């Protein structure tokens, strides 16, 4: 699918609305204004060569990554992952508990409460993005409980590429909160059937426009 | 007044409790980490209001609402959920909850809740 396609534009708009709502929710959590960059979407499939896939993943944040994940189904099945650099999450946690100076950003010894905060924030953001797809396409999605893990970037990439067949929707997002720029990504793994279903539904919206 | 907060996030439990205490003042708050514990504590403490998350382990919020409504059809339930889907909201609202509120729970939202609770109390 080419970026000039209307189907791509519709898909991008669905995600933009979801990310915009998520940013608004983040702003409510930390009580600060959030300046958001509008994300672009890349669709990657396992049939593409490694070099192409590597090129896209090379823009992921470096070092330790905090990854929040949720699986979803039924009409569309997949897993949504929210990735942020772990050190930036320390700043974010400090803001969530209303104590900006609580812990130094280099301190990556996360407590159970820290993980709980990130799990809950991931839950809110991913629900907002995935839920918007459900709302636009008028389908009900069921979620699993959110999980949070710390990954080294290279291990996370290997884990994704090890899967025999995959379709990935990759969205780079960046926002500025309290003068700190936080760059992350939303990676949505879909089954091939689900990607086809999603594209079909998006195409139906496009056809309706001309209907 | 007794309030039961059922949520698997300790962060959300504490934030919700703090906001409610700040607005309502004289309130006794109980916590449960999932629907199973929530139903047990509902029967034990008979709270005036329950705040229920939907996505929880063991017994989900949706199942908990059904259990509480079967046990006590006059129960007062607020839902606080990250789920933004219209279909989900409509289904949950059909169970007779007072209000479906999207997370995060904020000052503005707690004021709305307090208004409803005070309306109930003084009606």
Interface residues (C-beta under 8 A of the other chain):
Chain A: X21 X25 X28 X29 X96 X113 X116 X117 X119 X120 X123 X124 X127 X128 X131 X132 X134 X135 X138 X139 X140 X141 X143 X145 X146
Chain B: X8 X9 X10 X11 X12 X55 X56 X57 X82 X83 X84 X85 X86 X87 X88 X102 X103 X104 X106
